[in-house]
Amino acid sequence: MSIPISKLPAPNSDNWDLIIRPKSGWFDLHLNDLWRYRDLTMLFVWRDFVAQYKQTILGPLWHLIQPLFTTLLFTVIFGKVAKLPTDGLPPILFYLAGVTGWNYFADCLNRTSGTFIANAGIFGKVYFPRLTVPVSAVISNIIKFGIQFALFLAFVLFYWGQGASIHPNAAVLLVPFLVLIMAALGLGCGIIISSLTTKYRDLQILVSFGVQLAMYATPVIYPMSIFPKAAQWILLLNPMAPIIETFRYAFLGQGMFSPLYLACSVGITAVILAIGIVLFNHVEKTFMDTV
């Protein structure tokens, strides 16, 4: 028996598990959706990890080979040829400390900077919080950082056993906090660039080049002590500079550890991340028209 349309029950929004509404304002962020879709985020993490090593011979061993070759190259070029000081630290430890920290930030930035371009196909087919993709990239990069960090610790223990003048201290407890700052900074910078590349594709070409230049503005290959104290604060305005210096100080006992500059790094990172989230949220509503 047919039921007259007039007698059908009116739809009640309280009966639905999910109601998709258009986002209207700049600050209509719905960040709680990230937690609701946490299973999807972890699925993306697993996808990134598997895809990265599929059809490779050495697999995760590349995470050990890359920092080792980079460290040896820096030791020869900047230590032996340019003769840059290392504050009395073994050159390999000095450069490996900087490379380990910098690689995580650079990987987060590079992986998240192409979010809209690389995922345009899936973004145009199904709804889910777009921010889960760059967040998953940041999380999956922690695996690579963990492998390289273990390599760094192995060298620290070796040189410590050999009687090298290194002094690990209580600042090592700050390492999880430093990783969190690097992740937030890489995510913020990456999603800002990703939002802009939907209209300005040139930025995609400049990202890798820009990251390389930024490394030379960070105390990765040189210590802060080579600059006059009156000029050091300028370099420390780079939010990665206090992080690298604190990381080096925590394990090697050398470096400029300043709670004030570290707090400035946290403040700058928070601003960049907030701008990135707002801009990313605004662009995701219309990016399919421009990608």
Contacts in CASP RR format, 6 or more apart in sequence:
PFRMAT RR
TARGET T0000
AUTHOR 0000-0000-0000
METHOD contacts of the structure
MODEL  1
MSIPISKLPAPNSDNWDLIIRPKSGWFDLHLNDLWRYRDLTMLFVWRDFV
AQYKQTILGPLWHLIQPLFTTLLFTVIFGKVAKLPTDGLPPILFYLAGVT
GWNYFADCLNRTSGTFIANAGIFGKVYFPRLTVPVSAVISNIIKFGIQFA
LFLAFVLFYWGQGASIHPNAAVLLVPFLVLIMAALGLGCGIIISSLTTKY
RDLQILVSFGVQLAMYATPVIYPMSIFPKAAQWILLLNPMAPIIETFRYA
FLGQGMFSPLYLACSVGITAVILAIGIVLFNHVEKTFMDTV
13 19 0 8 1.000
20 127 0 8 1.000
22 285 0 8 1.000
23 30 0 8 1.000
23 281 0 8 1.000
23 285 0 8 1.000
25 282 0 8 1.000
26 278 0 8 1.000
26 281 0 8 1.000
26 282 0 8 1.000
27 278 0 8 1.000
28 281 0 8 1.000
29 277 0 8 1.000
29 278 0 8 1.000
29 281 0 8 1.000
30 129 0 8 1.000
31 131 0 8 1.000
31 277 0 8 1.000
33 129 0 8 1.000
34 41 0 8 1.000
34 129 0 8 1.000
34 131 0 8 1.000
34 132 0 8 1.000
34 135 0 8 1.000
37 128 0 8 1.000
37 129 0 8 1.000
37 132 0 8 1.000
40 128 0 8 1.000
40 132 0 8 1.000
41 132 0 8 1.000
41 135 0 8 1.000
41 136 0 8 1.000
41 139 0 8 1.000
42 136 0 8 1.000
42 139 0 8 1.000
44 132 0 8 1.000
44 133 0 8 1.000
44 136 0 8 1.000
44 137 0 8 1.000
44 140 0 8 1.000
45 136 0 8 1.000
45 139 0 8 1.000
45 140 0 8 1.000
48 111 0 8 1.000
48 136 0 8 1.000
48 137 0 8 1.000
48 140 0 8 1.000
49 140 0 8 1.000
49 143 0 8 1.000
52 140 0 8 1.000
53 59 0 8 1.000
53 60 0 8 1.000
56 62 0 8 1.000
58 65 0 8 1.000
60 147 0 8 1.000
63 144 0 8 1.000
63 147 0 8 1.000
63 148 0 8 1.000
64 147 0 8 1.000
64 148 0 8 1.000
64 151 0 8 1.000
66 103 0 8 1.000
67 96 0 8 1.000
67 99 0 8 1.000
67 100 0 8 1.000
67 103 0 8 1.000
67 148 0 8 1.000
67 151 0 8 1.000
67 152 0 8 1.000
68 151 0 8 1.000
70 95 0 8 1.000
70 99 0 8 1.000
71 92 0 8 1.000
71 95 0 8 1.000
71 96 0 8 1.000
71 99 0 8 1.000
72 92 0 8 1.000
74 91 0 8 1.000
74 95 0 8 1.000
74 99 0 8 1.000
74 221 0 8 1.000
75 91 0 8 1.000
75 92 0 8 1.000
75 95 0 8 1.000
78 84 0 8 1.000
78 95 0 8 1.000
78 221 0 8 1.000
78 222 0 8 1.000
79 86 0 8 1.000
79 91 0 8 1.000
84 221 0 8 1.000
84 222 0 8 1.000
84 226 0 8 1.000
85 222 0 8 1.000
85 223 0 8 1.000
85 225 0 8 1.000
85 226 0 8 1.000
86 94 0 8 1.000
86 95 0 8 1.000
86 223 0 8 1.000
87 94 0 8 1.000
87 223 0 8 1.000
87 225 0 8 1.000
87 254 0 8 1.000
87 255 0 8 1.000
88 165 0 8 1.000
88 254 0 8 1.000
89 164 0 8 1.000
89 165 0 8 1.000
89 166 0 8 1.000
89 252 0 8 1.000
89 254 0 8 1.000
90 159 0 8 1.000
90 164 0 8 1.000
90 166 0 8 1.000
92 155 0 8 1.000
92 159 0 8 1.000
93 155 0 8 1.000
93 156 0 8 1.000
93 159 0 8 1.000
93 164 0 8 1.000
93 166 0 8 1.000
93 252 0 8 1.000
94 223 0 8 1.000
94 248 0 8 1.000
94 252 0 8 1.000
94 254 0 8 1.000
95 220 0 8 1.000
95 221 0 8 1.000
96 151 0 8 1.000
96 152 0 8 1.000
96 155 0 8 1.000
97 152 0 8 1.000
97 244 0 8 1.000
97 247 0 8 1.000
97 248 0 8 1.000
97 251 0 8 1.000
97 252 0 8 1.000
98 219 0 8 1.000
98 220 0 8 1.000
98 244 0 8 1.000
98 247 0 8 1.000
98 248 0 8 1.000
99 148 0 8 1.000
99 220 0 8 1.000
100 145 0 8 1.000
100 148 0 8 1.000
100 149 0 8 1.000
100 151 0 8 1.000
100 152 0 8 1.000
100 247 0 8 1.000
101 145 0 8 1.000
101 182 0 8 1.000
101 243 0 8 1.000
101 244 0 8 1.000
101 247 0 8 1.000
102 215 0 8 1.000
102 218 0 8 1.000
102 220 0 8 1.000
102 240 0 8 1.000
102 244 0 8 1.000
103 144 0 8 1.000
103 145 0 8 1.000
103 148 0 8 1.000
104 141 0 8 1.000
104 142 0 8 1.000
104 144 0 8 1.000
104 145 0 8 1.000
104 148 0 8 1.000
104 179 0 8 1.000
104 182 0 8 1.000
104 183 0 8 1.000
105 182 0 8 1.000
105 185 0 8 1.000
105 186 0 8 1.000
105 240 0 8 1.000
105 243 0 8 1.000
106 211 0 8 1.000
106 215 0 8 1.000
107 141 0 8 1.000
107 144 0 8 1.000
107 145 0 8 1.000
108 137 0 8 1.000
108 138 0 8 1.000
108 141 0 8 1.000
108 182 0 8 1.000
108 183 0 8 1.000
108 185 0 8 1.000
108 186 0 8 1.000
108 187 0 8 1.000
108 190 0 8 1.000
109 186 0 8 1.000
109 189 0 8 1.000
109 190 0 8 1.000
109 193 0 8 1.000
109 207 0 8 1.000
109 211 0 8 1.000
110 207 0 8 1.000
110 208 0 8 1.000
110 211 0 8 1.000
111 134 0 8 1.000
111 137 0 8 1.000
111 138 0 8 1.000
111 141 0 8 1.000
112 134 0 8 1.000
112 137 0 8 1.000
112 138 0 8 1.000
112 186 0 8 1.000
112 187 0 8 1.000
112 188 0 8 1.000
112 190 0 8 1.000
112 191 0 8 1.000
112 193 0 8 1.000
112 194 0 8 1.000
113 189 0 8 1.000
113 190 0 8 1.000
113 191 0 8 1.000
113 193 0 8 1.000
113 194 0 8 1.000
113 197 0 8 1.000
113 203 0 8 1.000
113 204 0 8 1.000
113 207 0 8 1.000
114 190 0 8 1.000
114 193 0 8 1.000
114 194 0 8 1.000
114 197 0 8 1.000
114 204 0 8 1.000
115 130 0 8 1.000
115 133 0 8 1.000
115 134 0 8 1.000
115 137 0 8 1.000
115 190 0 8 1.000
115 191 0 8 1.000
115 194 0 8 1.000
115 280 0 8 1.000
116 123 0 8 1.000
116 194 0 8 1.000
116 195 0 8 1.000
116 197 0 8 1.000
116 198 0 8 1.000
116 283 0 8 1.000
116 284 0 8 1.000
116 287 0 8 1.000
116 291 0 8 1.000
117 194 0 8 1.000
117 197 0 8 1.000
117 198 0 8 1.000
117 201 0 8 1.000
117 204 0 8 1.000
117 291 0 8 1.000
119 130 0 8 1.000
119 133 0 8 1.000
120 287 0 8 1.000
120 288 0 8 1.000
120 291 0 8 1.000
123 130 0 8 1.000
123 284 0 8 1.000
123 287 0 8 1.000
123 288 0 8 1.000
124 288 0 8 1.000
130 280 0 8 1.000
130 284 0 8 1.000
131 191 0 8 1.000
131 277 0 8 1.000
131 280 0 8 1.000
131 281 0 8 1.000
134 187 0 8 1.000
134 190 0 8 1.000
134 191 0 8 1.000
134 194 0 8 1.000
134 280 0 8 1.000
135 187 0 8 1.000
138 183 0 8 1.000
138 186 0 8 1.000
138 187 0 8 1.000
141 183 0 8 1.000
142 179 0 8 1.000
142 183 0 8 1.000
145 179 0 8 1.000
152 251 0 8 1.000
153 251 0 8 1.000
156 166 0 8 1.000
156 168 0 8 1.000
156 251 0 8 1.000
156 252 0 8 1.000
159 166 0 8 1.000
160 166 0 8 1.000
160 168 0 8 1.000
166 251 0 8 1.000
166 252 0 8 1.000
166 253 0 8 1.000
166 254 0 8 1.000
167 252 0 8 1.000
167 253 0 8 1.000
168 250 0 8 1.000
168 251 0 8 1.000
168 252 0 8 1.000
168 253 0 8 1.000
169 249 0 8 1.000
169 250 0 8 1.000
169 253 0 8 1.000
171 246 0 8 1.000
171 249 0 8 1.000
171 250 0 8 1.000
171 257 0 8 1.000
172 250 0 8 1.000
172 251 0 8 1.000
174 246 0 8 1.000
174 250 0 8 1.000
175 247 0 8 1.000
175 250 0 8 1.000
178 243 0 8 1.000
178 246 0 8 1.000
178 247 0 8 1.000
181 239 0 8 1.000
181 243 0 8 1.000
181 265 0 8 1.000
181 266 0 8 1.000
181 269 0 8 1.000
182 240 0 8 1.000
182 243 0 8 1.000
184 269 0 8 1.000
184 270 0 8 1.000
184 273 0 8 1.000
185 239 0 8 1.000
185 240 0 8 1.000
185 269 0 8 1.000
185 272 0 8 1.000
185 273 0 8 1.000
187 273 0 8 1.000
188 272 0 8 1.000
188 273 0 8 1.000
188 275 0 8 1.000
188 276 0 8 1.000
188 277 0 8 1.000
189 272 0 8 1.000
190 276 0 8 1.000
191 276 0 8 1.000
191 277 0 8 1.000
191 279 0 8 1.000
191 280 0 8 1.000
192 272 0 8 1.000
192 275 0 8 1.000
192 276 0 8 1.000
192 279 0 8 1.000
192 280 0 8 1.000
193 203 0 8 1.000
193 207 0 8 1.000
194 280 0 8 1.000
195 276 0 8 1.000
195 279 0 8 1.000
195 280 0 8 1.000
195 282 0 8 1.000
195 283 0 8 1.000
195 287 0 8 1.000
196 203 0 8 1.000
197 203 0 8 1.000
197 204 0 8 1.000
198 283 0 8 1.000
198 287 0 8 1.000
198 290 0 8 1.000
198 291 0 8 1.000
199 290 0 8 1.000
214 238 0 8 1.000
214 240 0 8 1.000
215 221 0 8 1.000
217 235 0 8 1.000
217 238 0 8 1.000
217 241 0 8 1.000
218 238 0 8 1.000
218 240 0 8 1.000
218 241 0 8 1.000
218 244 0 8 1.000
219 235 0 8 1.000
219 241 0 8 1.000
219 244 0 8 1.000
219 245 0 8 1.000
219 248 0 8 1.000
220 244 0 8 1.000
223 254 0 8 1.000
223 255 0 8 1.000
224 232 0 8 1.000
224 235 0 8 1.000
224 236 0 8 1.000
224 241 0 8 1.000
224 245 0 8 1.000
224 255 0 8 1.000
224 256 0 8 1.000
225 255 0 8 1.000
225 256 0 8 1.000
227 235 0 8 1.000
232 256 0 8 1.000
233 261 0 8 1.000
235 241 0 8 1.000
236 242 0 8 1.000
236 245 0 8 1.000
236 256 0 8 1.000
236 258 0 8 1.000
236 261 0 8 1.000
236 264 0 8 1.000
237 264 0 8 1.000
237 268 0 8 1.000
239 264 0 8 1.000
239 265 0 8 1.000
239 267 0 8 1.000
239 268 0 8 1.000
239 269 0 8 1.000
239 272 0 8 1.000
240 265 0 8 1.000
241 261 0 8 1.000
241 265 0 8 1.000
242 256 0 8 1.000
242 258 0 8 1.000
242 261 0 8 1.000
242 262 0 8 1.000
242 264 0 8 1.000
242 265 0 8 1.000
243 262 0 8 1.000
243 265 0 8 1.000
245 255 0 8 1.000
245 256 0 8 1.000
245 257 0 8 1.000
245 258 0 8 1.000
245 261 0 8 1.000
246 255 0 8 1.000
246 257 0 8 1.000
246 262 0 8 1.000
248 254 0 8 1.000
248 255 0 8 1.000
249 255 0 8 1.000
249 256 0 8 1.000
249 257 0 8 1.000
250 257 0 8 1.000
END
